[in-house]
């Protein structure tokens, strides 16, 4: 009994050591960055697979109006996404804005200087119009590049609500530095309607048809002291802006995402492409969707579909196991299997696990060589294993 206890203790110590080693590059505590006399706050999420010899892509996520990074840090699993995608994710904080009324500064909330114009008691108001948020965001990324191995040729921005307005602004003003952007529930501010980006940049726009906070027509719902106002271009005008700026074709490729969850919504996507440089402009429409960030429990998880867009892959579309025999084989053994399998990969990639209905059941990072994978959580049945580079194999789990 004593020997057994000692062995368990030793195993426990080894497990703690391995967990610590894997998590030593995980989410860091909230950090400060000094910019133009202000202390700016941010979180970083670093994948457990971080390798200081190889630069990793970076995605900067911009929070919504008055949300603050703490609420997003607790409600969206950015660390899981960083580990899954093998990217650094950065969550920076906007500064609090104030509105002067009758000689008193009234707090408005944490707000990006996205260029949107509000109307308060009949007077125009551009929140934080004197704050160089764009400069802060790029300076923060450059600073992180001094501390970590980053691939700044793969710099991406994504945002929700007010953060999406700011994301559109970053794409318009800094397309020379940003590779692609994704904006959910926020539009192009009216003041940028006639601006011209420096170069082509791929853009994914996401919007719910029932969004009553930032309506698809570009107006905002009436709120006390403000009333209804136009915040940005409509969804259609936003897509037209980017399609024209990127010289994309007029014909869209349309896909409908599988309706796998009883969430009362349908997700579909239209994608326009510049066939010369492959720049893409996509609209993900959430039929029945509101002003929310959708993740678990829905047909589409926003972070995953955004990553898919950035990387040019779509993991949500059914593959059709019977029609994929022309792709190269993936070495998997044993097969059939029960608890674990070993997958041999010729390079570093992602492995997607589909059930027989074409629904994605999991995403797994593969290193070059042999990878031991725990399949004990999967139900018995037929599955398709497929990598980003097209290797595949069927798998029977007993």
C-alpha positions as CSV (number, residue, x, y, z in Angstrom):
1,X,0.0,0.0,0.0
2,X,2.8,2.4,0.9
3,X,4.5,1.8,-2.5
4,X,1.2,2.4,-4.3
5,X,0.7,5.7,-2.4
6,X,4.3,6.8,-3.2
7,X,3.8,6.0,-6.9
8,X,0.6,8.1,-6.9
9,X,2.3,10.9,-5.2
10,X,5.2,10.8,-7.7
11,X,2.7,10.7,-10.6
12,X,0.9,13.7,-9.0
13,X,4.1,15.7,-8.9
14,X,4.9,14.8,-12.5
15,X,1.3,15.8,-13.6
16,X,1.6,19.2,-11.8
17,X,5.0,19.8,-13.4
18,X,3.6,19.0,-16.9
19,X,0.5,21.2,-16.4
20,X,2.7,24.0,-15.1
21,X,5.1,23.7,-18.1
22,X,2.2,23.8,-20.6
23,X,0.5,26.7,-18.8
24,X,3.6,28.8,-18.3
25,X,2.8,30.6,-21.5
26,X,-0.9,30.8,-20.9
27,X,-3.0,33.8,-20.1
28,X,-1.0,36.4,-18.3
29,X,-2.3,38.7,-15.5
30,X,-3.8,42.0,-16.6
31,X,-0.9,44.2,-17.7
32,X,-0.3,47.9,-18.2
33,X,1.1,49.8,-21.2
34,X,2.0,53.5,-21.0
35,X,0.8,55.4,-24.1
36,X,0.7,59.2,-24.5
37,X,0.6,59.8,-20.7
38,X,-2.2,57.3,-20.1
39,X,-1.9,53.8,-18.5
40,X,-3.6,51.4,-20.8
41,X,-4.6,47.9,-19.6
42,X,-4.7,44.7,-21.6
43,X,-4.7,40.9,-21.4
44,X,-2.6,38.5,-23.4
45,X,-3.4,34.8,-24.1
46,X,-0.4,32.8,-25.2
47,X,-0.9,29.3,-26.6
48,X,0.6,26.4,-24.6
49,X,2.3,25.4,-27.8
50,X,4.3,28.7,-27.9
51,X,7.7,28.2,-29.5
52,X,10.1,31.1,-29.2
53,X,11.8,29.9,-32.4
54,X,8.7,30.3,-34.5
55,X,6.7,33.5,-34.8
56,X,3.0,33.1,-34.0
57,X,0.1,35.0,-35.6
58,X,-1.6,37.7,-33.5
59,X,-5.3,38.6,-33.2
60,X,-6.3,41.8,-31.4
61,X,-9.9,41.6,-30.0
62,X,-11.6,44.9,-29.3
63,X,-14.4,44.9,-26.7
64,X,-17.8,46.6,-27.0
65,X,-19.1,49.9,-25.5
66,X,-18.6,50.0,-21.7
67,X,-17.9,46.3,-21.6
68,X,-14.4,46.5,-20.3
69,X,-11.9,43.7,-20.7
70,X,-12.7,42.0,-17.4
71,X,-16.2,41.1,-18.5
72,X,-15.0,39.8,-21.8
73,X,-12.1,37.9,-20.1
74,X,-14.7,36.0,-18.0
75,X,-17.3,35.5,-20.7
76,X,-15.3,34.4,-23.7
77,X,-12.7,31.6,-23.5
78,X,-9.9,33.4,-25.3
79,X,-7.3,31.1,-23.7
80,X,-9.0,28.0,-25.2
81,X,-9.0,29.7,-28.6
82,X,-5.3,30.7,-28.3
83,X,-4.4,27.1,-27.5
84,X,-6.6,25.7,-30.3
85,X,-5.4,28.1,-32.9
86,X,-1.8,28.4,-31.7
87,X,-2.1,32.2,-31.9
88,X,-1.5,35.0,-29.4
89,X,-4.8,36.8,-28.6
90,X,-4.6,40.4,-27.2
91,X,-7.5,42.0,-25.3
92,X,-6.9,45.7,-24.8
93,X,-8.9,48.2,-22.8
94,X,-10.6,51.3,-24.2
95,X,-10.4,54.5,-22.1
96,X,-13.5,55.8,-20.3
97,X,-15.2,58.7,-22.2
98,X,-16.9,61.7,-20.6
99,X,-19.6,64.1,-21.9
100,X,-19.7,67.6,-20.6
101,X,-23.2,68.6,-19.7
102,X,-24.1,71.9,-17.8
103,X,-20.4,72.1,-16.7
104,X,-20.3,68.7,-15.3
105,X,-18.4,65.8,-16.9
106,X,-20.7,62.8,-17.1
107,X,-19.1,59.3,-17.5
108,X,-20.2,57.7,-20.7
109,X,-18.3,54.4,-20.5
110,X,-15.2,52.7,-21.9
111,X,-15.3,53.7,-25.6
112,X,-13.0,53.3,-28.6
113,X,-12.3,56.4,-30.7
114,X,-14.0,54.7,-33.7
115,X,-15.3,57.8,-35.3
116,X,-19.0,57.2,-34.6
117,X,-21.0,60.3,-33.8
118,X,-23.7,60.2,-31.1
119,X,-26.3,62.8,-30.5
120,X,-27.0,63.7,-26.8
121,X,-29.8,66.1,-26.1
122,X,-29.6,67.3,-29.7
123,X,-25.8,68.0,-29.7
124,X,-23.2,65.9,-31.6
125,X,-20.7,64.0,-29.5
126,X,-17.8,61.8,-30.8
127,X,-16.6,59.7,-27.8
128,X,-12.9,60.0,-27.0
129,X,-12.3,62.0,-30.2
130,X,-8.9,63.2,-28.8
131,X,-7.6,59.7,-28.0
132,X,-5.2,58.0,-30.5
133,X,-6.5,54.5,-30.0
134,X,-5.2,53.3,-33.4
135,X,-1.7,54.4,-32.4
136,X,-2.0,52.7,-29.0
137,X,-3.2,49.4,-30.6
138,X,-0.3,49.3,-33.1
139,X,2.3,50.4,-30.5
140,X,1.0,47.7,-28.1
141,X,1.4,45.0,-30.8
142,X,4.9,46.3,-31.6
143,X,5.8,46.2,-27.9
144,X,4.6,42.6,-27.6
145,X,6.8,41.8,-30.6
146,X,9.8,42.7,-28.6
147,X,8.9,40.2,-25.9
148,X,7.5,37.3,-27.9
149,X,8.2,35.6,-31.2
150,X,5.4,37.0,-33.3
151,X,4.6,36.8,-37.0
152,X,3.5,40.4,-37.5
153,X,2.8,39.7,-41.2
154,X,-0.2,37.7,-39.8
155,X,-1.7,40.5,-37.7
156,X,-5.5,40.3,-37.4
157,X,-8.2,42.4,-35.7
158,X,-11.6,41.4,-34.5
159,X,-14.2,43.3,-32.5
160,X,-17.8,43.3,-31.2
161,X,-20.2,46.2,-31.2
162,X,-18.2,49.4,-30.6
163,X,-15.1,47.3,-31.0
164,X,-16.4,46.3,-34.4
165,X,-16.8,49.9,-35.4
166,X,-13.2,50.4,-34.3
167,X,-12.2,47.3,-36.2
168,X,-13.6,48.7,-39.4
169,X,-11.7,52.0,-38.8
170,X,-8.4,50.0,-38.2
171,X,-9.0,48.2,-41.5
172,X,-9.6,51.4,-43.4
173,X,-6.6,53.3,-41.9
174,X,-4.1,50.5,-41.5
175,X,-4.7,47.9,-44.2
176,X,-0.9,48.2,-44.8
177,X,-0.3,46.5,-41.5
178,X,-3.3,44.3,-40.8
179,X,-3.9,41.2,-42.9
180,X,-7.6,40.7,-42.3
181,X,-10.4,41.8,-39.9
182,X,-13.7,40.5,-38.5
183,X,-16.4,42.8,-37.2
184,X,-19.5,41.6,-35.3
185,X,-22.5,43.8,-34.7
186,X,-20.7,47.0,-35.6
187,X,-20.6,48.9,-38.9
188,X,-18.4,51.4,-40.8
189,X,-18.8,54.8,-39.1
190,X,-20.5,57.3,-41.3
191,X,-17.4,59.6,-41.4
192,X,-15.4,56.9,-43.2
193,X,-17.9,56.4,-46.0
194,X,-15.7,58.1,-48.5
195,X,-12.3,57.0,-47.2
196,X,-10.0,54.8,-49.3
197,X,-7.9,52.0,-47.7
198,X,-4.2,52.0,-48.6
199,X,-4.5,48.5,-50.0
200,X,-6.8,45.5,-50.2
201,X,-7.7,43.7,-46.9
202,X,-10.0,40.8,-46.3
203,X,-13.1,41.6,-44.2
204,X,-15.7,39.4,-42.5
205,X,-18.8,41.3,-41.2
206,X,-21.2,39.5,-38.9
207,X,-24.7,40.8,-38.1
208,X,-27.9,39.6,-36.6
209,X,-31.1,40.4,-38.4
210,X,-32.9,41.2,-35.1
211,X,-30.1,43.3,-33.7
212,X,-32.0,46.2,-32.0
213,X,-28.9,47.9,-30.5
214,X,-27.0,48.4,-33.8
215,X,-29.7,47.8,-36.3
216,X,-28.8,46.5,-39.8
217,X,-29.9,49.8,-41.3
218,X,-27.1,51.6,-39.3
219,X,-29.3,53.3,-36.7
220,X,-29.2,52.8,-33.0
221,X,-32.2,52.1,-30.7
222,X,-33.4,55.1,-28.7
223,X,-31.9,55.4,-25.2
224,X,-32.4,58.1,-22.6
225,X,-31.2,61.6,-23.6
226,X,-30.0,60.3,-27.0
227,X,-33.0,59.2,-29.1
228,X,-32.5,57.3,-32.3
229,X,-29.4,58.1,-34.3
230,X,-27.4,56.9,-37.3
231,X,-24.2,55.4,-36.1
232,X,-22.8,53.8,-39.3
233,X,-23.5,52.7,-42.8
234,X,-26.1,49.9,-43.2
235,X,-25.0,46.3,-43.4
236,X,-25.5,46.3,-47.2
237,X,-23.6,49.6,-47.6
238,X,-20.8,48.3,-45.4
239,X,-20.4,45.2,-47.6
240,X,-20.7,47.3,-50.8
241,X,-18.0,49.6,-49.4
242,X,-15.5,46.7,-48.8
243,X,-16.4,44.9,-52.0
244,X,-15.7,48.0,-54.1
245,X,-12.6,48.9,-52.1
246,X,-11.2,45.4,-52.6
247,X,-12.3,45.2,-56.2
248,X,-14.2,42.0,-55.6
249,X,-16.5,40.4,-58.1
250,X,-20.3,41.0,-57.9
251,X,-21.2,37.3,-57.6
252,X,-21.1,35.8,-54.1
253,X,-20.4,32.3,-53.0
254,X,-23.2,31.4,-50.6
255,X,-23.2,28.8,-47.9
256,X,-25.7,27.8,-45.2
257,X,-24.2,26.5,-42.0
258,X,-25.7,23.2,-40.6
259,X,-28.7,23.9,-38.3
260,X,-27.5,21.6,-35.5
261,X,-28.6,23.5,-32.4
262,X,-32.1,24.4,-31.3
263,X,-31.3,28.1,-30.9
264,X,-33.9,29.7,-33.1
265,X,-31.3,31.0,-35.5
266,X,-29.9,30.2,-38.9
267,X,-26.4,31.2,-40.0
268,X,-25.5,31.8,-43.7
269,X,-22.5,33.4,-45.4
270,X,-22.0,35.3,-48.6
271,X,-18.4,35.7,-49.8
272,X,-17.1,38.0,-52.5
273,X,-13.6,37.4,-53.9
274,X,-11.0,39.4,-55.8
275,X,-9.8,36.6,-58.1
276,X,-6.5,38.4,-58.7
277,X,-5.1,38.6,-55.2
278,X,-7.7,36.4,-53.4
279,X,-8.9,39.2,-51.1
280,X,-12.3,38.3,-49.7
281,X,-15.3,40.2,-48.3
282,X,-17.8,38.1,-46.4
283,X,-21.1,38.7,-44.7
284,X,-22.2,36.2,-42.0
285,X,-25.9,36.8,-41.5
286,X,-27.5,35.5,-38.3
287,X,-31.2,35.1,-39.1
288,X,-33.0,35.7,-35.8
289,X,-29.8,36.8,-34.1
290,X,-29.6,39.8,-31.8
291,X,-26.8,42.0,-30.4
292,X,-24.8,39.1,-28.9
293,X,-21.6,37.3,-29.2
294,X,-22.4,33.6,-30.0
295,X,-20.2,30.8,-28.9
296,X,-21.1,27.4,-27.3
297,X,-24.6,26.1,-27.8
298,X,-25.1,27.7,-31.3
299,X,-24.7,26.5,-34.8
300,X,-21.7,28.7,-35.2
301,X,-19.0,29.8,-32.7
302,X,-17.8,33.2,-33.6
303,X,-14.2,32.8,-32.7
304,X,-14.0,29.6,-34.7
305,X,-15.7,31.0,-37.8
306,X,-13.5,34.2,-37.6
307,X,-10.3,32.0,-37.4
308,X,-11.6,30.0,-40.3
309,X,-12.1,33.1,-42.4
310,X,-8.6,34.4,-41.5
311,X,-7.0,31.1,-42.5
312,X,-9.1,30.4,-45.5
313,X,-10.6,27.3,-44.1
314,X,-14.2,26.4,-43.2
315,X,-14.6,23.7,-40.5
316,X,-18.4,23.9,-40.3
317,X,-19.3,22.7,-43.8
318,X,-20.2,19.0,-44.0
319,X,-17.6,17.0,-45.8
320,X,-19.5,14.0,-47.0
321,X,-17.4,11.0,-46.0
322,X,-18.3,9.0,-49.0
323,X,-17.0,11.6,-51.4
324,X,-13.6,12.3,-50.0
325,X,-11.6,9.3,-51.3
326,X,-9.5,11.4,-53.7
327,X,-7.7,13.1,-50.8
328,X,-4.4,11.7,-49.4
329,X,-4.6,9.3,-46.6
330,X,-3.9,10.1,-42.9
331,X,-2.1,7.4,-41.0
332,X,-4.3,6.4,-38.0
333,X,-3.9,3.3,-35.8
334,X,-5.4,1.3,-34.3
335,X,-8.5,1.5,-36.4
336,X,-11.1,0.5,-35.1
337,X,-10.2,2.0,-31.8
338,X,-11.6,2.4,-28.3
339,X,-9.8,4.8,-26.0
340,X,-6.7,6.2,-27.8
341,X,-5.4,6.5,-31.3
342,X,-2.0,7.5,-32.8
343,X,-2.1,9.9,-35.7
344,X,1.0,10.3,-37.9
345,X,1.3,13.8,-39.5
346,X,3.9,14.9,-42.0
347,X,3.7,18.4,-40.7
348,X,2.3,20.7,-38.0
349,X,-1.4,21.2,-38.6
350,X,-4.9,21.1,-37.2
351,X,-7.0,18.0,-37.2
352,X,-10.8,18.2,-37.5
353,X,-13.1,15.4,-36.3
354,X,-16.4,15.0,-38.0
355,X,-19.3,12.7,-37.3
356,X,-21.2,10.8,-40.0
357,X,-23.6,13.8,-40.3
358,X,-20.8,16.1,-41.2
359,X,-20.8,18.0,-37.9
360,X,-17.5,19.0,-36.4
361,X,-17.0,17.3,-33.1
362,X,-13.5,18.5,-32.2
363,X,-10.4,20.3,-33.3
364,X,-7.0,18.9,-32.3
365,X,-3.5,20.3,-32.8
366,X,-1.1,17.9,-34.6
367,X,2.7,18.2,-34.3
368,X,4.9,16.7,-36.9
369,X,5.3,12.9,-36.4
370,X,3.3,10.7,-34.1
371,X,0.4,12.2,-32.0
372,X,-1.3,10.3,-29.2
373,X,-5.0,11.3,-29.1
374,X,-7.6,10.5,-26.4
375,X,-10.9,9.5,-28.0
376,X,-12.6,8.2,-24.9
377,X,-15.1,11.1,-24.8
378,X,-16.4,10.2,-28.3
379,X,-19.4,8.0,-28.8
380,X,-19.2,4.8,-30.7
381,X,-19.6,5.3,-34.5
382,X,-18.0,6.3,-37.8
383,X,-16.0,9.5,-37.9
384,X,-13.9,11.4,-40.5
385,X,-10.5,12.8,-39.5
386,X,-9.3,15.6,-41.8
387,X,-6.4,18.0,-41.6
388,X,-6.1,21.6,-42.9
389,X,-3.8,20.4,-45.7
390,X,-6.3,17.8,-46.9
391,X,-5.1,14.5,-45.4
392,X,-7.9,12.4,-44.1
393,X,-9.0,9.0,-42.8
394,X,-12.2,7.4,-41.6
395,X,-12.2,6.2,-38.0
396,X,-14.4,3.6,-36.3
397,X,-14.8,4.1,-32.6
398,X,-16.2,1.1,-30.7
